[in-house]
Amino acid sequence: MTQRTLDMHAAFAAPALRAPAAARRLVGAAIAGSGAAVLIAHALGAIAHVAGA
């Protein structure tokens, strides 16, 4: 194959190789987001307890 053909194959294969990294970032963001939601829920519960609600 010529170099141009090899470059085209590499360019088309690159998104498939990057997909697992993107999935890991997405899962990491989801875990961080859910952790933040839990912290907010605990903080609101503490505020409600202090306010006497």
Protein Blocks (a to p, Z undefined) as FASTA:
>chain_A
ZZklmmmmmmmmmmmmmmmmmmmmmmmmmmmmmmmmmmmmmmmmmmmmmnoZZ
